[in-house]
Amino acid sequence: MKKVATISILLVLYAAYSSWIYTSGTAIAATMTTEAMRGKQLWQRLNCQTCHQLYGLGGYMGPDLTTVITDKGRGAAYARGMMLSGGRQMPNYHLSVQDADMLLAYLSYVNGTQSR
C-alpha cells in the first residue's frame, strides 16, 4: 500500500512540475535588442559554437562564454580584446568595433538569461 501511495504522489508531483515548466517555467522576461539579434546572427555566421559553448552546448576548444560578461577573471573588456585581436587559439576575424559591440550585446543577453 505504501508503494502505491508513494508512486501516486510522485506522479502527481511530476505532472504539476511538468505543467509549470511547459507553461511559464521557461519564459524569458528579457527581450533581445536589435543589436543583440545582429550579434547572434554574427555568432552564427562566424560559427563560434564550433569552438565555444553557450549554456554548456557547443565546442570544447574554447571556453564557455555563457557568463563571460560577469566573470571576474574575464569580463566585457577581455571579451572585446579577444574579438578584436584574436589570441593563441582564437583566430583574428578582423572584426570591426561595431561587430564586436554586437557580439558583446548578444553575450550580455545570454549572460542575463543563464540563471533562469
C-alpha positions as CSV (number, residue, x, y, z in Angstrom):
1,M,0.0,0.0,0.0
2,K,2.9,2.4,0.8
3,K,4.4,1.8,-2.6
4,V,1.1,2.7,-4.4
5,A,0.7,5.9,-2.3
6,T,4.4,6.9,-2.9
7,I,4.1,6.3,-6.7
8,S,0.8,8.2,-6.8
9,I,2.3,11.2,-5.0
10,L,5.4,11.2,-7.3
11,L,3.2,11.0,-10.4
12,V,1.1,14.0,-9.2
13,L,4.2,16.0,-8.4
14,Y,5.7,15.1,-11.8
15,A,2.5,16.2,-13.5
16,A,2.4,19.5,-11.6
17,Y,6.1,20.3,-12.3
18,S,5.8,19.4,-16.0
19,S,2.7,21.6,-16.2
20,W,4.6,24.5,-14.7
21,I,7.7,24.0,-16.9
22,Y,5.6,23.9,-20.1
23,T,3.5,26.9,-19.3
24,S,5.7,29.5,-17.6
25,G,8.8,27.9,-16.1
26,T,11.0,28.6,-19.1
27,A,9.7,32.1,-20.0
28,I,12.4,34.6,-20.5
29,A,11.5,38.1,-19.4
30,A,14.3,39.8,-21.1
31,T,13.8,40.7,-24.8
32,M,16.7,40.7,-27.2
33,T,17.7,44.1,-28.5
34,T,18.3,44.7,-32.2
35,E,22.0,44.9,-31.6
36,A,21.9,41.6,-29.7
37,M,20.0,40.0,-32.6
38,R,22.6,41.1,-35.0
39,G,25.3,39.8,-32.7
40,K,23.5,36.4,-32.6
41,Q,23.5,36.4,-36.4
42,L,27.2,37.2,-36.5
43,W,27.8,34.5,-33.9
44,Q,26.1,32.0,-36.2
45,R,27.8,33.3,-39.4
46,L,31.2,33.1,-37.8
47,N,30.3,29.6,-36.5
48,C,31.5,30.5,-33.0
49,Q,29.7,27.5,-31.5
50,T,32.2,25.2,-33.2
51,C,34.8,26.2,-30.5
52,H,32.8,27.9,-27.8
53,Q,29.8,26.9,-25.7
54,L,26.7,28.7,-24.6
55,Y,24.7,27.1,-21.8
56,G,27.1,24.2,-21.9
57,L,26.3,23.4,-25.6
58,G,28.9,23.8,-28.3
59,G,32.5,23.0,-28.9
60,Y,35.2,22.3,-26.4
61,M,38.2,24.1,-27.9
62,G,37.4,27.5,-26.5
63,P,35.9,28.5,-23.1
64,D,32.2,28.5,-22.3
65,L,31.0,32.1,-22.9
66,T,27.7,32.0,-21.1
67,T,28.9,34.1,-18.2
68,V,31.9,35.8,-19.8
69,I,30.5,39.3,-19.3
70,T,30.1,39.0,-15.5
71,D,33.1,36.7,-14.9
72,K,35.5,38.4,-12.5
73,G,38.5,37.0,-14.4
74,R,37.4,37.9,-17.9
75,G,34.6,40.5,-18.3
76,A,33.5,42.5,-21.3
77,A,36.9,44.2,-21.8
78,Y,38.6,40.9,-22.1
79,A,36.0,39.5,-24.5
80,R,36.2,42.7,-26.6
81,G,40.0,42.3,-26.8
82,M,39.8,38.7,-27.9
83,M,37.2,39.5,-30.5
84,L,39.2,42.4,-32.0
85,S,42.7,40.8,-32.0
86,G,42.3,37.1,-31.5
87,G,44.6,35.0,-29.3
88,R,46.8,32.0,-29.2
89,Q,44.0,29.6,-30.3
90,M,41.4,32.2,-31.2
91,P,41.6,33.3,-34.8
92,N,41.6,37.0,-35.6
93,Y,38.4,37.6,-37.6
94,H,39.4,41.3,-38.2
95,L,36.1,42.4,-36.7
96,S,35.1,46.0,-36.7
97,V,34.4,47.7,-33.3
98,Q,30.7,47.7,-34.3
99,D,30.8,43.9,-34.9
100,A,32.5,43.4,-31.5
101,D,29.8,45.5,-29.9
102,M,27.1,43.4,-31.5
103,L,28.7,40.2,-30.3
104,L,29.1,41.7,-26.8
105,A,25.4,42.7,-26.8
106,Y,24.5,39.1,-27.6
107,L,26.8,37.7,-25.0
108,S,25.3,40.2,-22.5
109,Y,21.8,38.9,-23.3
110,V,23.0,35.3,-22.9
111,N,24.6,36.2,-19.6
112,G,21.4,37.7,-18.4
113,T,19.3,34.7,-19.2
114,Q,21.7,32.0,-17.9
115,S,20.2,31.7,-14.4
116,R,16.6,31.5,-15.4
